[in-house]
Amino acid sequence: RKLPLEKKLFSTRMNSRIGFVNFVDVLGLAGAPQEELAYFARLVEVPDDKFDVCLRWELYDLAIEALCQLRDAVRMSQLRNYLVDRMGAVESEPYRQKIDEALKNPKIKWKVRPSSQSI
């Protein structure tokens, strides 16, 4: 977890010269544990990129958070169906509950129009 720190006036933050999406991909290919992948996937700033990398490395909690940031209800329901197909009804239950709670959250204004992107 030692990456160069970028110092700003009031804060410091990690930065990666190859970008965190590529960094997470390299970590995943090297067989890094899920906790490390999740730590660096959280540092991806663009929600679309975060969603893609989290889906690629099966970080479904972070994928749900990224879709909440995007406020995309269509892709959220597609993710729900994808998880049921991929994991089965029993194993995907915690993720489905999290998705249902997010979709019912009145604080999030969901975009419901059809999305051209799919999972």
C-alpha positions in Angstrom: 0.0 0.0 0.0 2.9 2.3 -0.5 2.2 4.6 -3.4 3.5 8.1 -4.0 1.6 10.7 -2.2 0.4 13.8 -4.0 0.6 16.8 -1.7 -1.9 19.6 -2.0 -2.3 22.6 0.1 -4.6 21.0 2.7 -4.4 17.3 2.0 -2.4 14.5 0.7 -3.8 11.7 -1.4 -2.4 8.6 -3.2 -1.7 8.7 -6.9 -0.7 6.1 -9.4 1.2 7.0 -12.6 -0.7 4.3 -14.5 -4.1 5.1 -13.0 -5.9 3.2 -10.4 -8.0 1.2 -12.9 -4.9 -0.3 -14.4 -3.3 -0.6 -11.0 -6.2 -2.7 -9.8 -6.0 -4.8 -12.9 -2.3 -5.5 -12.3 -3.0 -6.4 -8.7 -5.8 -8.7 -9.7 -3.6 -10.5 -12.3 -0.9 -10.8 -9.7 -3.4 -12.6 -7.4 -3.7 -9.9 -4.7 -6.3 -10.5 -2.0 -9.8 -9.1 -2.4 -9.2 -6.6 0.5 -6.3 -5.0 -1.4 -8.3 -4.9 -4.6 -11.2 -3.2 -2.8 -8.9 -0.7 -1.1 -7.4 0.5 -4.4 -10.7 0.2 -6.4 -12.2 2.7 -3.9 -9.5 5.2 -5.1 -10.9 5.1 -8.7 -12.6 8.5 -9.1 -14.8 8.1 -12.1 -17.9 6.0 -11.1 -18.3 4.3 -14.5 -14.7 3.2 -14.4 -15.1 2.1 -10.7 -18.1 0.0 -11.7 -16.3 -1.7 -14.5 -13.2 -2.6 -12.5 -15.3 -3.8 -9.6 -17.5 -6.0 -11.8 -14.3 -7.4 -13.5 -12.8 -8.4 -10.1 -16.0 -9.4 -8.4 -16.1 -6.5 -5.9 -19.9 -6.4 -5.9 -20.3 -4.2 -2.8 -18.2 -1.5 -4.5 -20.0 -2.0 -7.8 -23.3 -1.3 -6.0 -21.8 1.9 -4.4 -20.6 3.0 -7.9 -24.1 2.6 -9.4 -25.5 4.6 -6.4 -23.1 7.4 -7.3 -24.3 7.2 -10.9 -27.9 7.0 -9.8 -28.6 4.4 -12.6 -31.6 2.3 -11.7 -31.6 0.4 -14.9 -28.0 -0.9 -14.5 -28.7 -1.6 -10.8 -31.5 -3.9 -11.8 -29.3 -5.5 -14.5 -26.7 -6.1 -11.8 -29.2 -7.7 -9.6 -30.3 -10.1 -12.3 -26.6 -10.8 -13.3 -25.8 -11.7 -9.7 -28.7 -14.1 -9.4 -27.7 -15.8 -12.7 -24.0 -15.9 -11.8 -24.2 -16.8 -8.1 -27.6 -18.3 -7.6 -30.4 -17.1 -5.4 -29.0 -18.1 -2.1 -25.4 -16.7 -2.5 -26.5 -13.5 -4.0 -29.1 -12.7 -1.3 -26.9 -10.2 0.7 -26.1 -8.3 -2.5 -29.8 -8.3 -3.6 -30.8 -7.0 -0.2 -28.3 -4.2 -0.6 -29.5 -3.4 -4.1 -33.2 -3.3 -2.9 -32.3 -1.1 0.0 -30.5 1.3 -2.3 -33.3 1.4 -4.9 -35.8 2.1 -2.1 -33.7 4.9 -0.6 -35.7 8.1 -0.9 -32.5 10.3 -0.7 -31.3 9.0 -4.1 -32.9 10.4 -7.2 -32.6 7.5 -9.6 -32.3 7.9 -13.4 -34.9 5.5 -14.7 -34.6 6.2 -18.4 -33.2 3.3 -20.5 -29.4 3.1 -20.5 -27.5 2.2 -23.6 -24.9 0.4 -21.5 -25.4 -3.0 -20.1 -23.5 -5.3 -17.8 
